[in-house]
Amino acid sequence: MQHAVLPEEGSDGRGYHALRRITRALDVHSRKLHREWKITSPQLLCLHTLQKESVHTLSLLAAELQLSLSTVNGILDRLEARGLVSRSRSLEDQRKVLLGITPAGQALIDSVPELMRDSYLRAFGRMPADEQMLLSELLVKLARHFDPEITPAYHDLITGPATDYPEDRP
């Protein structure tokens, strides 16, 4: 397979390098979360979403986070094992499982400093409104090219976990 070489000074090369810097910042933030609070970014995002909505179902949470049901279910299993979220049956419909954040989950949220999203919003807010709109539109357009139905599956090339830090499973 031949790899394209990006020119350092072209817009594609500069854009790619900017995305790498952003990805690196996300990785550094995720590692700090795991090291200092024993929680991953997706787990913390689940907690924040549950806090904001107070009660959720698995399908609503997965849709809001733009993750698969199985991925969110695994995240919730780990959060529940730590006593950070609760699952309960709906009184109206016993088939529905409702999700909520526990007091321990709330205490963790209160102890963890800002999310990477907050840093992004501060940086984004420093840009003029027209640039914010343009960047948002272009990022959405670029992200569409990475959607699973467009991007070929390379999952058979991945031999290990997506991170090199240990799982926090009990």
N, C-alpha and C positions, 0 to 999 in steps of 0.2 A: 504494500500500500504506500503510495506516495503522499507525503505531507506537504501542504502549501507553506511557503515561507512568507511571513508577513513583513513588509517593509517597515523599518523602524519609524520613518517619518510620515508615512501615508496615514490617511484617516483610519483605515482598517487596523493598522499596526498600533496606532495610538489608542484607538478604542479598545482593542484587545488588551493592551497593557493596563488601561484604566480598569477594565473588568477584572483583571487579575489582581490589581491592588484592592479592589472592593472585596473580591473573594478572599483574599488574604486577611483583610480586616474582620470578615465574618468568621473565618477559621480561628483567628487569635481570640476573638470574643467567645466563641464556642468552647475553646480549650480552657479559658479562664473560668467560665461557668462550671464546666465539669470539674476542674481542679479545686475551685474554692467552695462550690455549693453542691457538688455531686449531682448536677442536673444538666441535661442537654438543652440546646436552643429549642428544638421542637417540643420538648417536654415543658419548658417554660412558656412557650407560645401557647400550648394547650391550656396551661393554668391561667394565663392572662385572658384567654378567650372565654374560659369557663367563668372567671371572675366577672368579666364584663357582661356576660349573658345570664349568669347565675345558674340556669339549668339548661342542659343541652341533651340532644340525642347523639349517638355516634355518627349517624349519617349527616346531621347538620354540622357537627364539628368538623368532620372530614371535608365536607364541601367548603366550609369557611376557610379552613387551613390549606385547601387545595392539595390534600394528600389522600391516598387510598384508604378505604375502610380498614384493611388489614394493618396498614402502617399505624393509623391512629389507634386501633384496638391494641396493638403492641405497646404503644406509648402509654395508653391508659392502664394497661396491665401493670407496667412498671411504676406508674404514679400511684395506683391503688395499693400496690404492695408496700409502698412507703407511707401509706396513709395520707396522701396529699389530695386524692380525689375519692369521691364515693359514687357508687352506682346503686340505683334503686328502681324498682318497678313502678311504672305509672299506675296510679289508682284508677284512672279512667280506662286504660288499655294495658292489661298485664303483659302484652307482647312488647311494649315499649320499655326500654331501659333509659332512665334519666341519669344524667351525669351532673355532678356538682363538685365544687371545690370545698375541701374541709378546712377547719381552722388551722391545721398544720400547713396546708397548702397556702392559705392566705398569709401565714407567718413567713413562709419561705419567700413568697412574692414581695412582701414588705422588706425582707432583708437583702434581697438581690438588687444591685444597682440597675440603672436603666437598661432597657433592651437595646439591641443594635438598631432596631427600628427607630428608637428615639434619636439616636445619633444621626441616622439617615435623614430623619425629618428636620433636624436642626441644620444639617448641611444643605439639604434641599431648599429649605426656607431662606437661605442666604442668596439664592439665585433669583433673578427677576422673574415675575409671573409668566411672561411669555416663554422664557427658557424652561421654566418648570413644566409648562404645558407641552412644549415641544419634546423635552426629554422623556416625559411620561409616555407620550404617544410613540416615540421611537423605541423605548424599552419594551412596551407592550408588543409592538410589531416584531422586534427582535426575539422576544420570548416565545412568540407563536411558532417560530422556526425550531424551537427546542421541544415543543409539545410531543408527547410519546407517539402520536399517530403520524408525525412528520419525521422525527428522528429515528434512524434505524436502531434496532435493539443491539446493544453491545454487552448485555448482561453476562454473556458467556465469557467475556474477557476479564471480568472482575473475579479475582480469586479469593479475596479476603474481605473483611468488613470495610465499610466506607470510611471509617476513622481508624486512627492508630492508637486511640486511647481505650482503656478497658471498658467493657459494658458495665452498666450499673445495675444489672439484674441481681436480685437477691440470691 
